[in-house]
Amino acid sequence: MTHVEALDLDRLPEHLIVIGGGYVGLELSQAFRRFGSRVTVVQESLQLADHEDPDVGAALLDLFHDEGIDVLLGSRVRQVGGPFGAAHFGSGRKREGPTRSGGP
């Protein structure tokens, strides 16, 4: 689902997986965490907001950890699907929950 569809949900997801650690994905992640969902951000690069200076990415990572948001850096999504939107990552890990792309 897109960020627009995610904000139009009738109920709060127990676990939201956000694909992409750009501005939209980060904002949506923080909002849903504060609403009460468990949130995992999957970022292919090695820092959040990878177009920013490394100190900005590090500060965001610290903030997200403090808020209880799981962040998977250097992770590539191989597949998204199934009845509950399970996401399979390049490392062979699997997480289940509604997914949302955080790209532009």
N, C-alpha and C positions, 0 to 999 in steps of 0.2 A: 504494500500500500504506500501511497505517497504521504508527505507530511500533511497535506490538506485532508486526506481521508482519515489519517490517524487522529486529527483534531476533531473529526466529526463522528467518532465512535460513540455508540450508545452506552458502553460500559468500559470501565477501566481494565486494561489487560493486566493479568497477574505478572507477566514478564514481557517486556518489549525489547526486541533486538534491533538496533539501529545500525545500518550498514553505511559507514562513512563518517569520518570525524571532522567534517567541515562545519561551517557556521550554522547551517540549518539543522544538521544532525545533532550538534552539540546543544543547541537551544531546545530542541524537542526532547532530547534525552534528559536534560535537567528538569524540564517542565513535568514530564511523566514521572520522574523519580520523586519530585516534590508532591505530585498527586498521590503517590503511594505505590506505583508499579516498581517491580524489580527491573533494572535496565542494564543491558549490555551493549556497549559500543564496539563495533568491529571496524578497525582501521587498517588498511593495507600498508600504509607507510609506518615509520617508526615513531611518529609523534602525532598528537592531535593538532588540528589546524596547521597542517604541514606547509602552508604557504607563509606562515609567520616565523619569526625568529625562534630558535630552539628554546629560549627561556620562557617564551609565551606558551609553547606546547607543554613544557614541563610544569608550569604553573597551573595550566588547565588540568593536566593529569592529576596533580596533587589535589586540586579542588574536587574533581570527580571522585577520587578515592575517598576524600573526606565526606562526601555526600552519599557514599555507598553505591556508586555507579561502577560496574565492572567494565574495564577497558581492555580489549585485546588488540595490542599493537603488532604490526608485522604479520597480520592475519589476512588471508585471502578467503573469501567465500567461494566455495566450489559449487554449492547447490542450495537452493531455497525451494521448499515445497512441502507437500504433505498436508494433511487436514488441519494441522495447527501451525503451519509455517515453520517447520523445523529447518534450521540452517546447518549445513555441513561445512566445516572449515578445512583449509588446506592441510592442517596438521592432523586431520582425522577426528578432531573434536566435533561434538554435536551439541547444539543447544536448541531448546524448543521454546517458542513464543512468537507472537506476531512480529513480523519484520517490517522495517521501514528503511528505505534508502535515504541516506543523508547527503547525497550528491547534489550538484547544482540544479 
